[in-house]
Amino acid sequence: ASLPAALEYVLDVDTERRRRGQAPRAAFPRRQPADPEHQLSGTVELPRPGARGCTQGTFQLQDGIRDKLRPIAVTLAYGIRHARAQRRAAANPLPPLPPVL
């Protein structure tokens, strides 16, 4: 039996601009309280193998932007959230295998 999977993700706006020490031109208004304004993080639950999940992230432009010609890049990082290890039953010495990317 396979375990349900949960993908953790982070959307990041204007990464290259921030690397150059400049302020991002956009912010995510519905981000988590611990997220910086230029990031949106969350989890997508996938209950069974082959299931699909979807999430939306909306960002808004900051006031007073002067650089209007360069595109605003959004990057996505994701990974599998690992479930806590469950105790092994005597009849089944091997636990179900967790998903991998």
Buried (B, 14 or more C-beta within 10 A) or exposed (E): EEBEBBBBBBBBBBEEBBEEEEEBBBBBEEBEEEBBBBBBBBEBEBEEEEEEEEEEBEBEEBEEEEEEEEEBEBEEEEEBEEBEEEEEEEEEEEBEEBBEE
